[in-house]
Amino acid sequence: MSGYEALANAVILQAVRDWRDACRINRSYPENFAEERKRKDIERFFRSDWFGVLTNLDGRLLLRKLQEEQA
């Protein structure tokens, strides 16, 4: 794995962790609009062209799987 691939994977994994954390915090504190905004920003990242530049993964599918995990 090249350094670029490792960095891209790390960015995506951190986004997944941040998304899960934002969901967890939002469940406990629904009035925490900052976490809700953070979650929505990350969801936008998963659907973005930039996500497609970083990886061959389907960001929309990844987001759907994460949402199913939270259900």
Predicted model as a PDB file, atoms N, CA, C, CB and O in Angstrom, pLDDT in the B-factor column:
MODEL        1                                                                  
ATOM      1  N   MET A   1       0.860  -1.182   0.000  1.00 76.00           N  
ATOM      2  CA  MET A   1       0.000   0.000   0.000  1.00 76.00           C  
ATOM      3  C   MET A   1       0.901   1.238   0.000  1.00 76.00           C  
ATOM      4  CB  MET A   1      -0.976   0.002   1.241  1.00 76.00           C  
ATOM      5  O   MET A   1       1.856   1.342   0.770  1.00 76.00           O  
ATOM      6  N   SER A   2       0.567   2.147  -0.871  1.00 90.00           N  
ATOM      7  CA  SER A   2       1.357   3.379  -0.956  1.00 90.00           C  
ATOM      8  C   SER A   2       1.010   4.315   0.197  1.00 90.00           C  
ATOM      9  CB  SER A   2       1.118   4.087  -2.308  1.00 90.00           C  
ATOM     10  O   SER A   2       0.010   4.128   0.892  1.00 90.00           O  
ATOM     11  N   GLY A   3       1.838   5.305   0.382  1.00 91.00           N  
ATOM     12  CA  GLY A   3       1.574   6.302   1.425  1.00 91.00           C  
ATOM     13  C   GLY A   3       0.272   7.037   1.171  1.00 91.00           C  
ATOM     14  O   GLY A   3      -0.473   7.344   2.102  1.00 91.00           O  
ATOM     15  N   TYR A   4      -0.004   7.321  -0.119  1.00 91.00           N  
ATOM     16  CA  TYR A   4      -1.254   7.991  -0.491  1.00 91.00           C  
ATOM     17  C   TYR A   4      -2.459   7.140  -0.099  1.00 91.00           C  
ATOM     18  CB  TYR A   4      -1.282   8.285  -2.005  1.00 91.00           C  
ATOM     19  O   TYR A   4      -3.423   7.650   0.471  1.00 91.00           O  
ATOM     20  N   GLU A   5      -2.404   5.849  -0.404  1.00 92.00           N  
ATOM     21  CA  GLU A   5      -3.521   4.954  -0.074  1.00 92.00           C  
ATOM     22  C   GLU A   5      -3.715   4.849   1.435  1.00 92.00           C  
ATOM     23  CB  GLU A   5      -3.284   3.556  -0.669  1.00 92.00           C  
ATOM     24  O   GLU A   5      -4.845   4.837   1.923  1.00 92.00           O  
ATOM     25  N   ALA A   6      -2.619   4.773   2.162  1.00 94.00           N  
ATOM     26  CA  ALA A   6      -2.705   4.691   3.625  1.00 94.00           C  
ATOM     27  C   ALA A   6      -3.331   5.964   4.195  1.00 94.00           C  
ATOM     28  CB  ALA A   6      -1.304   4.461   4.241  1.00 94.00           C  
ATOM     29  O   ALA A   6      -4.163   5.902   5.100  1.00 94.00           O  
ATOM     30  N   LEU A   7      -2.928   7.111   3.664  1.00 95.00           N  
ATOM     31  CA  LEU A   7      -3.488   8.374   4.127  1.00 95.00           C  
ATOM     32  C   LEU A   7      -4.978   8.464   3.789  1.00 95.00           C  
ATOM     33  CB  LEU A   7      -2.727   9.555   3.507  1.00 95.00           C  
ATOM     34  O   LEU A   7      -5.781   8.873   4.627  1.00 95.00           O  
ATOM     35  N   ALA A   8      -5.346   8.086   2.573  1.00 95.00           N  
ATOM     36  CA  ALA A   8      -6.749   8.120   2.156  1.00 95.00           C  
ATOM     37  C   ALA A   8      -7.583   7.200   3.042  1.00 95.00           C  
ATOM     38  CB  ALA A   8      -6.889   7.710   0.671  1.00 95.00           C  
ATOM     39  O   ALA A   8      -8.676   7.573   3.469  1.00 95.00           O  
ATOM     40  N   ASN A   9      -7.078   6.004   3.321  1.00 95.00           N  
ATOM     41  CA  ASN A   9      -7.796   5.071   4.199  1.00 95.00           C  
ATOM     42  C   ASN A   9      -7.951   5.647   5.600  1.00 95.00           C  
ATOM     43  CB  ASN A   9      -7.065   3.723   4.266  1.00 95.00           C  
ATOM     44  O   ASN A   9      -9.004   5.502   6.221  1.00 95.00           O  
ATOM     45  N   ALA A  10      -6.907   6.298   6.096  1.00 96.00           N  
ATOM     46  CA  ALA A  10      -6.972   6.895   7.431  1.00 96.00           C  
ATOM     47  C   ALA A  10      -8.014   8.007   7.485  1.00 96.00           C  
ATOM     48  CB  ALA A  10      -5.599   7.440   7.839  1.00 96.00           C  
ATOM     49  O   ALA A  10      -8.724   8.142   8.481  1.00 96.00           O  
ATOM     50  N   VAL A  11      -8.109   8.801   6.429  1.00 97.00           N  
ATOM     51  CA  VAL A  11      -9.103   9.878   6.372  1.00 97.00           C  
ATOM     52  C   VAL A  11     -10.510   9.289   6.431  1.00 97.00           C  
ATOM     53  CB  VAL A  11      -8.923  10.728   5.082  1.00 97.00           C  
ATOM     54  O   VAL A  11     -11.367   9.779   7.167  1.00 97.00           O  
ATOM     55  N   ILE A  12     -10.737   8.247   5.659  1.00 97.00           N  
ATOM     56  CA  ILE A  12     -12.065   7.619   5.619  1.00 97.00           C  
ATOM     57  C   ILE A  12     -12.399   6.954   6.949  1.00 97.00           C  
ATOM     58  CB  ILE A  12     -12.137   6.584   4.485  1.00 97.00           C  
ATOM     59  O   ILE A  12     -13.516   7.098   7.447  1.00 97.00           O  
ATOM     60  N   LEU A  13     -11.462   6.240   7.521  1.00 97.00           N  
ATOM     61  CA  LEU A  13     -11.707   5.597   8.817  1.00 97.00           C  
ATOM     62  C   LEU A  13     -12.001   6.626   9.907  1.00 97.00           C  
ATOM     63  CB  LEU A  13     -10.501   4.742   9.221  1.00 97.00           C  
ATOM     64  O   LEU A  13     -12.854   6.398  10.765  1.00 97.00           O  
ATOM     65  N   GLN A  14     -11.301   7.748   9.873  1.00 98.00           N  
ATOM     66  CA  GLN A  14     -11.564   8.797  10.864  1.00 98.00           C  
ATOM     67  C   GLN A  14     -12.947   9.389  10.655  1.00 98.00           C  
ATOM     68  CB  GLN A  14     -10.496   9.903  10.785  1.00 98.00           C  
ATOM     69  O   GLN A  14     -13.635   9.704  11.626  1.00 98.00           O  
ATOM     70  N   ALA A  15     -13.362   9.546   9.412  1.00 98.00           N  
ATOM     71  CA  ALA A  15     -14.713  10.050   9.132  1.00 98.00           C  
ATOM     72  C   ALA A  15     -15.758   9.090   9.670  1.00 98.00           C  
ATOM     73  CB  ALA A  15     -14.918  10.260   7.619  1.00 98.00           C  
ATOM     74  O   ALA A  15     -16.769   9.526  10.220  1.00 98.00           O  
ATOM     75  N   VAL A  16     -15.534   7.801   9.523  1.00 98.00           N  
ATOM     76  CA  VAL A  16     -16.472   6.800  10.056  1.00 98.00           C  
ATOM     77  C   VAL A  16     -16.529   6.908  11.575  1.00 98.00           C  
ATOM     78  CB  VAL A  16     -16.054   5.361   9.631  1.00 98.00           C  
ATOM     79  O   VAL A  16     -17.615   6.909  12.156  1.00 98.00           O  
ATOM     80  N   ARG A  17     -15.379   6.997  12.215  1.00 98.00           N  
ATOM     81  CA  ARG A  17     -15.364   7.123  13.686  1.00 98.00           C  
ATOM     82  C   ARG A  17     -16.063   8.405  14.136  1.00 98.00           C  
ATOM     83  CB  ARG A  17     -13.910   7.105  14.216  1.00 98.00           C  
ATOM     84  O   ARG A  17     -16.841   8.396  15.091  1.00 98.00           O  
ATOM     85  N   ASP A  18     -15.780   9.502  13.442  1.00 98.00           N  
ATOM     86  CA  ASP A  18     -16.408  10.780  13.795  1.00 98.00           C  
ATOM     87  C   ASP A  18     -17.918  10.724  13.592  1.00 98.00           C  
ATOM     88  CB  ASP A  18     -15.808  11.920  12.961  1.00 98.00           C  
ATOM     89  O   ASP A  18     -18.672  11.267  14.398  1.00 98.00           O  
ATOM     90  N   TRP A  19     -18.365  10.071  12.520  1.00 97.00           N  
ATOM     91  CA  TRP A  19     -19.804   9.946  12.249  1.00 97.00           C  
ATOM     92  C   TRP A  19     -20.473   9.146  13.371  1.00 97.00           C  
ATOM     93  CB  TRP A  19     -20.052   9.261  10.866  1.00 97.00           C  
ATOM     94  O   TRP A  19     -21.517   9.544  13.889  1.00 97.00           O  
ATOM     95  N   ARG A  20     -19.868   8.026  13.737  1.00 97.00           N  
ATOM     96  CA  ARG A  20     -20.436   7.198  14.827  1.00 97.00           C  
ATOM     97  C   ARG A  20     -20.485   7.984  16.136  1.00 97.00           C  
ATOM     98  CB  ARG A  20     -19.601   5.900  15.023  1.00 97.00           C  
ATOM     99  O   ARG A  20     -21.480   7.922  16.858  1.00 97.00           O  
ATOM    100  N   ASP A  21     -19.422   8.719  16.444  1.00 96.00           N  
ATOM    101  CA  ASP A  21     -19.395   9.522  17.669  1.00 96.00           C  
ATOM    102  C   ASP A  21     -20.485  10.587  17.645  1.00 96.00           C  
ATOM    103  CB  ASP A  21     -18.019  10.181  17.851  1.00 96.00           C  
ATOM    104  O   ASP A  21     -21.173  10.795  18.645  1.00 96.00           O  
ATOM    105  N   ALA A  22     -20.646  11.260  16.512  1.00 96.00           N  
ATOM    106  CA  ALA A  22     -21.671  12.300  16.395  1.00 96.00           C  
ATOM    107  C   ALA A  22     -23.060  11.707  16.585  1.00 96.00           C  
ATOM    108  CB  ALA A  22     -21.577  13.004  15.030  1.00 96.00           C  
ATOM    109  O   ALA A  22     -23.911  12.319  17.231  1.00 96.00           O  
ATOM    110  N   CYS A  23     -23.299  10.525  16.031  1.00 95.00           N  
ATOM    111  CA  CYS A  23     -24.602   9.862  16.206  1.00 95.00           C  
ATOM    112  C   CYS A  23     -24.836   9.503  17.666  1.00 95.00           C  
ATOM    113  CB  CYS A  23     -24.688   8.596  15.334  1.00 95.00           C  
ATOM    114  O   CYS A  23     -25.928   9.706  18.197  1.00 95.00           O  
ATOM    115  N   ARG A  24     -23.806   8.967  18.308  1.00 95.00           N  
ATOM    116  CA  ARG A  24     -23.928   8.572  19.714  1.00 95.00           C  
ATOM    117  C   ARG A  24     -24.231   9.795  20.584  1.00 95.00           C  
ATOM    118  CB  ARG A  24     -22.630   7.873  20.198  1.00 95.00           C  
ATOM    119  O   ARG A  24     -25.113   9.747  21.442  1.00 95.00           O  
ATOM    120  N   ILE A  25     -23.514  10.867  20.365  1.00 94.00           N  
ATOM    121  CA  ILE A  25     -23.715  12.090  21.146  1.00 94.00           C  
ATOM    122  C   ILE A  25     -25.093  12.671  20.849  1.00 94.00           C  
ATOM    123  CB  ILE A  25     -22.608  13.134  20.837  1.00 94.00           C  
ATOM    124  O   ILE A  25     -25.778  13.148  21.754  1.00 94.00           O  
ATOM    125  N   ASN A  26     -25.496  12.631  19.593  1.00 91.00           N  
ATOM    126  CA  ASN A  26     -26.795  13.181  19.204  1.00 91.00           C  
ATOM    127  C   ASN A  26     -27.946  12.404  19.827  1.00 91.00           C  
ATOM    128  CB  ASN A  26     -26.934  13.180  17.690  1.00 91.00           C  
ATOM    129  O   ASN A  26     -28.978  12.988  20.157  1.00 91.00           O  
ATOM    130  N   ARG A  27     -27.781  11.087  19.994  1.00 91.00           N  
ATOM    131  CA  ARG A  27     -28.830  10.291  20.667  1.00 91.00           C  
ATOM    132  C   ARG A  27     -28.948  10.693  22.135  1.00 91.00           C  
ATOM    133  CB  ARG A  27     -28.525   8.771  20.556  1.00 91.00           C  
ATOM    134  O   ARG A  27     -30.051  10.783  22.675  1.00 91.00           O  
ATOM    135  N   SER A  28     -27.818  10.932  22.766  1.00 92.00           N  
ATOM    136  CA  SER A  28     -27.825  11.293  24.187  1.00 92.00           C  
ATOM    137  C   SER A  28     -28.218  12.744  24.415  1.00 92.00           C  
ATOM    138  CB  SER A  28     -26.463  11.037  24.794  1.00 92.00           C  
ATOM    139  O   SER A  28     -28.856  13.071  25.415  1.00 92.00           O  
ATOM    140  N   TYR A  29     -27.838  13.606  23.494  1.00 92.00           N  
ATOM    141  CA  TYR A  29     -28.100  15.045  23.618  1.00 92.00           C  
ATOM    142  C   TYR A  29     -28.687  15.570  22.300  1.00 92.00           C  
ATOM    143  CB  TYR A  29     -26.788  15.822  23.989  1.00 92.00           C  
ATOM    144  O   TYR A  29     -27.979  16.207  21.519  1.00 92.00           O  
ATOM    145  N   PRO A  30     -29.973  15.307  22.050  1.00 89.00           N  
ATOM    146  CA  PRO A  30     -30.566  15.692  20.766  1.00 89.00           C  
ATOM    147  C   PRO A  30     -30.516  17.192  20.493  1.00 89.00           C  
ATOM    148  CB  PRO A  30     -31.992  15.231  20.714  1.00 89.00           C  
ATOM    149  O   PRO A  30     -30.623  17.610  19.340  1.00 89.00           O  
ATOM    150  N   GLU A  31     -30.358  17.994  21.518  1.00 91.00           N  
ATOM    151  CA  GLU A  31     -30.308  19.445  21.321  1.00 91.00           C  
ATOM    152  C   GLU A  31     -28.906  19.935  20.949  1.00 91.00           C  
ATOM    153  CB  GLU A  31     -30.779  20.154  22.582  1.00 91.00           C  
ATOM    154  O   GLU A  31     -28.690  21.135  20.779  1.00 91.00           O  
ATOM    155  N   ASN A  32     -27.966  19.017  20.824  1.00 88.00           N  
ATOM    156  CA  ASN A  32     -26.597  19.368  20.466  1.00 88.00           C  
ATOM    157  C   ASN A  32     -26.510  19.534  18.949  1.00 88.00           C  
ATOM    158  CB  ASN A  32     -25.590  18.284  20.968  1.00 88.00           C  
ATOM    159  O   ASN A  32     -26.193  18.594  18.221  1.00 88.00           O  
ATOM    160  N   PHE A  33     -26.798  20.739  18.498  1.00 93.00           N  
ATOM    161  CA  PHE A  33     -26.862  20.998  17.061  1.00 93.00           C  
ATOM    162  C   PHE A  33     -25.492  20.952  16.402  1.00 93.00           C  
ATOM    163  CB  PHE A  33     -27.501  22.342  16.806  1.00 93.00           C  
ATOM    164  O   PHE A  33     -25.399  20.705  15.200  1.00 93.00           O  
ATOM    165  N   ALA A  34     -24.445  21.180  17.148  1.00 94.00           N  
ATOM    166  CA  ALA A  34     -23.092  21.113  16.582  1.00 94.00           C  
ATOM    167  C   ALA A  34     -22.778  19.686  16.128  1.00 94.00           C  
ATOM    168  CB  ALA A  34     -22.040  21.592  17.620  1.00 94.00           C  
ATOM    169  O   ALA A  34     -22.185  19.484  15.068  1.00 94.00           O  
ATOM    170  N   GLU A  35     -23.172  18.710  16.925  1.00 92.00           N  
ATOM    171  CA  GLU A  35     -22.932  17.313  16.557  1.00 92.00           C  
ATOM    172  C   GLU A  35     -23.807  16.904  15.381  1.00 92.00           C  
ATOM    173  CB  GLU A  35     -23.191  16.389  17.754  1.00 92.00           C  
ATOM    174  O   GLU A  35     -23.380  16.129  14.525  1.00 92.00           O  
ATOM    175  N   GLU A  36     -25.023  17.420  15.339  1.00 93.00           N  
ATOM    176  CA  GLU A  36     -25.897  17.125  14.209  1.00 93.00           C  
ATOM    177  C   GLU A  36     -25.299  17.698  12.919  1.00 93.00           C  
ATOM    178  CB  GLU A  36     -27.316  17.698  14.453  1.00 93.00           C  
ATOM    179  O   GLU A  36     -25.315  17.041  11.878  1.00 93.00           O  
ATOM    180  N   ARG A  37     -24.778  18.909  12.992  1.00 96.00           N  
ATOM    181  CA  ARG A  37     -24.134  19.532  11.829  1.00 96.00           C  
ATOM    182  C   ARG A  37     -22.902  18.739  11.412  1.00 96.00           C  
ATOM    183  CB  ARG A  37     -23.746  20.994  12.139  1.00 96.00           C  
ATOM    184  O   ARG A  37     -22.659  18.533  10.223  1.00 96.00           O  
ATOM    185  N   LYS A  38     -22.128  18.296  12.398  1.00 96.00           N  
ATOM    186  CA  LYS A  38     -20.939  17.499  12.115  1.00 96.00           C  
ATOM    187  C   LYS A  38     -21.325  16.217  11.376  1.00 96.00           C  
ATOM    188  CB  LYS A  38     -20.187  17.164  13.421  1.00 96.00           C  
ATOM    189  O   LYS A  38     -20.687  15.843  10.392  1.00 96.00           O  
ATOM    190  N   ARG A  39     -22.380  15.546  11.861  1.00 96.00           N  
ATOM    191  CA  ARG A  39     -22.855  14.321  11.230  1.00 96.00           C  
ATOM    192  C   ARG A  39     -23.272  14.594   9.784  1.00 96.00           C  
ATOM    193  CB  ARG A  39     -24.031  13.725  12.026  1.00 96.00           C  
ATOM    194  O   ARG A  39     -22.921  13.832   8.883  1.00 96.00           O  
ATOM    195  N   LYS A  40     -24.010  15.664   9.564  1.00 96.00           N  
ATOM    196  CA  LYS A  40     -24.467  16.000   8.214  1.00 96.00           C  
ATOM    197  C   LYS A  40     -23.294  16.355   7.298  1.00 96.00           C  
ATOM    198  CB  LYS A  40     -25.461  17.167   8.268  1.00 96.00           C  
ATOM    199  O   LYS A  40     -23.304  16.011   6.116  1.00 96.00           O  
ATOM    200  N   ASP A  41     -22.294  17.034   7.835  1.00 97.00           N  
ATOM    201  CA  ASP A  41     -21.099  17.361   7.044  1.00 97.00           C  
ATOM    202  C   ASP A  41     -20.372  16.083   6.615  1.00 97.00           C  
ATOM    203  CB  ASP A  41     -20.142  18.273   7.855  1.00 97.00           C  
ATOM    204  O   ASP A  41     -19.910  15.974   5.479  1.00 97.00           O  
ATOM    205  N   ILE A  42     -20.279  15.134   7.523  1.00 98.00           N  
ATOM    206  CA  ILE A  42     -19.608  13.872   7.201  1.00 98.00           C  
ATOM    207  C   ILE A  42     -20.424  13.093   6.173  1.00 98.00           C  
ATOM    208  CB  ILE A  42     -19.396  13.021   8.478  1.00 98.00           C  
ATOM    209  O   ILE A  42     -19.860  12.482   5.265  1.00 98.00           O  
ATOM    210  N   GLU A  43     -21.734  13.113   6.310  1.00 97.00           N  
ATOM    211  CA  GLU A  43     -22.583  12.451   5.327  1.00 97.00           C  
ATOM    212  C   GLU A  43     -22.404  13.080   3.947  1.00 97.00           C  
ATOM    213  CB  GLU A  43     -24.054  12.518   5.757  1.00 97.00           C  
ATOM    214  O   GLU A  43     -22.394  12.376   2.937  1.00 97.00           O  
ATOM    215  N   ARG A  44     -22.265  14.391   3.906  1.00 98.00           N  
ATOM    216  CA  ARG A  44     -22.014  15.090   2.647  1.00 98.00           C  
ATOM    217  C   ARG A  44     -20.663  14.645   2.057  1.00 98.00           C  
ATOM    218  CB  ARG A  44     -22.036  16.631   2.866  1.00 98.00           C  
ATOM    219  O   ARG A  44     -20.540  14.464   0.846  1.00 98.00           O  
ATOM    220  N   PHE A  45     -19.663  14.472   2.920  1.00 98.00           N  
ATOM    221  CA  PHE A  45     -18.348  13.984   2.484  1.00 98.00           C  
ATOM    222  C   PHE A  45     -18.472  12.602   1.849  1.00 98.00           C  
ATOM    223  CB  PHE A  45     -17.364  13.935   3.674  1.00 98.00           C  
ATOM    224  O   PHE A  45     -17.880  12.351   0.799  1.00 98.00           O  
ATOM    225  N   PHE A  46     -19.240  11.698   2.476  1.00 98.00           N  
ATOM    226  CA  PHE A  46     -19.396  10.347   1.931  1.00 98.00           C  
ATOM    227  C   PHE A  46     -20.027  10.371   0.536  1.00 98.00           C  
ATOM    228  CB  PHE A  46     -20.250   9.492   2.876  1.00 98.00           C  
ATOM    229  O   PHE A  46     -19.775   9.477  -0.271  1.00 98.00           O  
ATOM    230  N   ARG A  47     -20.835  11.374   0.251  1.00 97.00           N  
ATOM    231  CA  ARG A  47     -21.509  11.473  -1.052  1.00 97.00           C  
ATOM    232  C   ARG A  47     -20.744  12.353  -2.051  1.00 97.00           C  
ATOM    233  CB  ARG A  47     -22.915  12.025  -0.863  1.00 97.00           C  
ATOM    234  O   ARG A  47     -21.195  12.546  -3.180  1.00 97.00           O  
ATOM    235  N   SER A  48     -19.615  12.873  -1.642  1.00 97.00           N  
ATOM    236  CA  SER A  48     -18.908  13.865  -2.448  1.00 97.00           C  
ATOM    237  C   SER A  48     -17.990  13.240  -3.508  1.00 97.00           C  
ATOM    238  CB  SER A  48     -18.097  14.762  -1.544  1.00 97.00           C  
ATOM    239  O   SER A  48     -17.626  12.066  -3.439  1.00 97.00           O  
ATOM    240  N   ASP A  49     -17.636  14.072  -4.485  1.00 96.00           N  
ATOM    241  CA  ASP A  49     -16.647  13.674  -5.487  1.00 96.00           C  
ATOM    242  C   ASP A  49     -15.288  13.430  -4.826  1.00 96.00           C  
ATOM    243  CB  ASP A  49     -16.525  14.753  -6.588  1.00 96.00           C  
ATOM    244  O   ASP A  49     -14.537  12.549  -5.244  1.00 96.00           O  
ATOM    245  N   TRP A  50     -14.987  14.206  -3.809  1.00 95.00           N  
ATOM    246  CA  TRP A  50     -13.706  14.066  -3.101  1.00 95.00           C  
ATOM    247  C   TRP A  50     -13.565  12.666  -2.514  1.00 95.00           C  
ATOM    248  CB  TRP A  50     -13.585  15.122  -1.984  1.00 95.00           C  
ATOM    249  O   TRP A  50     -12.477  12.091  -2.544  1.00 95.00           O  
ATOM    250  N   PHE A  51     -14.653  12.113  -1.982  1.00 96.00           N  
ATOM    251  CA  PHE A  51     -14.624  10.747  -1.448  1.00 96.00           C  
ATOM    252  C   PHE A  51     -14.230   9.785  -2.572  1.00 96.00           C  
ATOM    253  CB  PHE A  51     -16.015  10.350  -0.834  1.00 96.00           C  
ATOM    254  O   PHE A  51     -13.433   8.870  -2.365  1.00 96.00           O  
ATOM    255  N   GLY A  52     -14.795  10.002  -3.760  1.00 94.00           N  
ATOM    256  CA  GLY A  52     -14.472   9.159  -4.901  1.00 94.00           C  
ATOM    257  C   GLY A  52     -13.026   9.278  -5.347  1.00 94.00           C  
ATOM    258  O   GLY A  52     -12.473   8.333  -5.908  1.00 94.00           O  
ATOM    259  N   VAL A  53     -12.408  10.422  -5.107  1.00 93.00           N  
ATOM    260  CA  VAL A  53     -10.995  10.599  -5.431  1.00 93.00           C  
ATOM    261  C   VAL A  53     -10.136   9.795  -4.455  1.00 93.00           C  
ATOM    262  CB  VAL A  53     -10.605  12.101  -5.390  1.00 93.00           C  
ATOM    263  O   VAL A  53      -9.106   9.240  -4.838  1.00 93.00           O  
ATOM    264  N   LEU A  54     -10.560   9.736  -3.207  1.00 94.00           N  
ATOM    265  CA  LEU A  54      -9.775   9.056  -2.176  1.00 94.00           C  
ATOM    266  C   LEU A  54      -9.831   7.545  -2.269  1.00 94.00           C  
ATOM    267  CB  LEU A  54     -10.244   9.477  -0.827  1.00 94.00           C  
ATOM    268  O   LEU A  54      -8.869   6.864  -1.913  1.00 94.00           O  
ATOM    269  N   THR A  55     -10.965   7.006  -2.754  1.00 94.00           N  
ATOM    270  CA  THR A  55     -11.164   5.558  -2.707  1.00 94.00           C  
ATOM    271  C   THR A  55     -12.093   5.104  -3.809  1.00 94.00           C  
ATOM    272  CB  THR A  55     -11.717   5.135  -1.353  1.00 94.00           C  
ATOM    273  O   THR A  55     -12.794   5.902  -4.431  1.00 94.00           O  
ATOM    274  N   ASN A  56     -12.081   3.806  -4.036  1.00 93.00           N  
ATOM    275  CA  ASN A  56     -13.016   3.211  -4.984  1.00 93.00           C  
ATOM    276  C   ASN A  56     -14.289   2.743  -4.294  1.00 93.00           C  
ATOM    277  CB  ASN A  56     -12.361   2.047  -5.709  1.00 93.00           C  
ATOM    278  O   ASN A  56     -15.200   2.231  -4.945  1.00 93.00           O  
ATOM    279  N   LEU A  57     -14.354   2.917  -2.980  1.00 94.00           N  
ATOM    280  CA  LEU A  57     -15.552   2.530  -2.241  1.00 94.00           C  
ATOM    281  C   LEU A  57     -16.743   3.372  -2.677  1.00 94.00           C  
ATOM    282  CB  LEU A  57     -15.324   2.671  -0.730  1.00 94.00           C  
ATOM    283  O   LEU A  57     -16.584   4.506  -3.130  1.00 94.00           O  
ATOM    284  N   ASP A  58     -17.918   2.812  -2.537  1.00 96.00           N  
ATOM    285  CA  ASP A  58     -19.152   3.552  -2.792  1.00 96.00           C  
ATOM    286  C   ASP A  58     -19.535   4.253  -1.487  1.00 96.00           C  
ATOM    287  CB  ASP A  58     -20.313   2.597  -3.304  1.00 96.00           C  
ATOM    288  O   ASP A  58     -19.973   3.607  -0.535  1.00 96.00           O  
ATOM    289  N   GLY A  59     -19.370   5.562  -1.449  1.00 97.00           N  
ATOM    290  CA  GLY A  59     -19.642   6.329  -0.233  1.00 97.00           C  
ATOM    291  C   GLY A  59     -21.091   6.267   0.198  1.00 97.00           C  
ATOM    292  O   GLY A  59     -21.390   6.260   1.393  1.00 97.00           O  
ATOM    293  N   ARG A  60     -22.001   6.221  -0.779  1.00 97.00           N  
ATOM    294  CA  ARG A  60     -23.433   6.137  -0.454  1.00 97.00           C  
ATOM    295  C   ARG A  60     -23.754   4.799   0.190  1.00 97.00           C  
ATOM    296  CB  ARG A  60     -24.295   6.335  -1.719  1.00 97.00           C  
ATOM    297  O   ARG A  60     -24.543   4.732   1.133  1.00 97.00           O  
ATOM    298  N   LEU A  61     -23.148   3.741  -0.313  1.00 97.00           N  
ATOM    299  CA  LEU A  61     -23.353   2.420   0.272  1.00 97.00           C  
ATOM    300  C   LEU A  61     -22.769   2.372   1.682  1.00 97.00           C  
ATOM    301  CB  LEU A  61     -22.715   1.327  -0.613  1.00 97.00           C  
ATOM    302  O   LEU A  61     -23.393   1.840   2.599  1.00 97.00           O  
ATOM    303  N   LEU A  62     -21.581   2.924   1.849  1.00 97.00           N  
ATOM    304  CA  LEU A  62     -20.964   2.978   3.172  1.00 97.00           C  
ATOM    305  C   LEU A  62     -21.873   3.722   4.153  1.00 97.00           C  
ATOM    306  CB  LEU A  62     -19.580   3.658   3.098  1.00 97.00           C  
ATOM    307  O   LEU A  62     -22.078   3.268   5.278  1.00 97.00           O  
ATOM    308  N   LEU A  63     -22.409   4.848   3.732  1.00 97.00           N  
ATOM    309  CA  LEU A  63     -23.304   5.616   4.591  1.00 97.00           C  
ATOM    310  C   LEU A  63     -24.552   4.811   4.940  1.00 97.00           C  
ATOM    311  CB  LEU A  63     -23.696   6.929   3.912  1.00 97.00           C  
ATOM    312  O   LEU A  63     -24.995   4.811   6.089  1.00 97.00           O  
ATOM    313  N   ARG A  64     -25.114   4.130   3.952  1.00 97.00           N  
ATOM    314  CA  ARG A  64     -26.301   3.303   4.209  1.00 97.00           C  
ATOM    315  C   ARG A  64     -25.993   2.220   5.243  1.00 97.00           C  
ATOM    316  CB  ARG A  64     -26.806   2.658   2.899  1.00 97.00           C  
ATOM    317  O   ARG A  64     -26.794   1.977   6.146  1.00 97.00           O  
ATOM    318  N   LYS A  65     -24.843   1.574   5.113  1.00 97.00           N  
ATOM    319  CA  LYS A  65     -24.447   0.525   6.073  1.00 97.00           C  
ATOM    320  C   LYS A  65     -24.261   1.117   7.469  1.00 97.00           C  
ATOM    321  CB  LYS A  65     -23.139  -0.173   5.614  1.00 97.00           C  
ATOM    322  O   LYS A  65     -24.661   0.502   8.458  1.00 97.00           O  
ATOM    323  N   LEU A  66     -23.666   2.289   7.560  1.00 97.00           N  
ATOM    324  CA  LEU A  66     -23.502   2.943   8.858  1.00 97.00           C  
ATOM    325  C   LEU A  66     -24.844   3.286   9.470  1.00 97.00           C  
ATOM    326  CB  LEU A  66     -22.657   4.203   8.720  1.00 97.00           C  
ATOM    327  O   LEU A  66     -25.043   3.116  10.673  1.00 97.00           O  
ATOM    328  N   GLN A  67     -25.771   3.771   8.648  1.00 96.00           N  
ATOM    329  CA  GLN A  67     -27.108   4.123   9.157  1.00 96.00           C  
ATOM    330  C   GLN A  67     -27.847   2.867   9.631  1.00 96.00           C  
ATOM    331  CB  GLN A  67     -27.938   4.852   8.059  1.00 96.00           C  
ATOM    332  O   GLN A  67     -28.539   2.907  10.647  1.00 96.00           O  
ATOM    333  N   GLU A  68     -27.706   1.762   8.908  1.00 96.00           N  
ATOM    334  CA  GLU A  68     -28.324   0.501   9.330  1.00 96.00           C  
ATOM    335  C   GLU A  68     -27.736   0.034  10.649  1.00 96.00           C  
ATOM    336  CB  GLU A  68     -28.139  -0.582   8.256  1.00 96.00           C  
ATOM    337  O   GLU A  68     -28.448  -0.512  11.492  1.00 96.00           O  
ATOM    338  N   GLU A  69     -26.458   0.243  10.829  1.00 94.00           N  
ATOM    339  CA  GLU A  69     -25.773  -0.137  12.058  1.00 94.00           C  
ATOM    340  C   GLU A  69     -26.360   0.616  13.268  1.00 94.00           C  
ATOM    341  CB  GLU A  69     -24.260   0.145  11.931  1.00 94.00           C  
ATOM    342  O   GLU A  69     -26.423   0.076  14.372  1.00 94.00           O  
ATOM    343  N   GLN A  70     -26.780   1.844  13.044  1.00 90.00           N  
ATOM    344  CA  GLN A  70     -27.306   2.676  14.120  1.00 90.00           C  
ATOM    345  C   GLN A  70     -28.766   2.369  14.431  1.00 90.00           C  
ATOM    346  CB  GLN A  70     -27.160   4.135  13.762  1.00 90.00           C  
ATOM    347  O   GLN A  70     -29.264   2.744  15.493  1.00 90.00           O  
ATOM    348  N   ALA A  71     -29.453   1.694  13.521  1.00 80.00           N  
ATOM    349  CA  ALA A  71     -30.897   1.436  13.699  1.00 80.00           C  
ATOM    350  C   ALA A  71     -31.158   0.378  14.739  1.00 80.00           C  
ATOM    351  CB  ALA A  71     -31.531   1.013  12.388  1.00 80.00           C  
ATOM    352  O   ALA A  71     -32.313   0.047  15.006  1.00 80.00           O  
TER     353      ALA A  71                                                      
ENDMDL                                                                          
END                                                                             
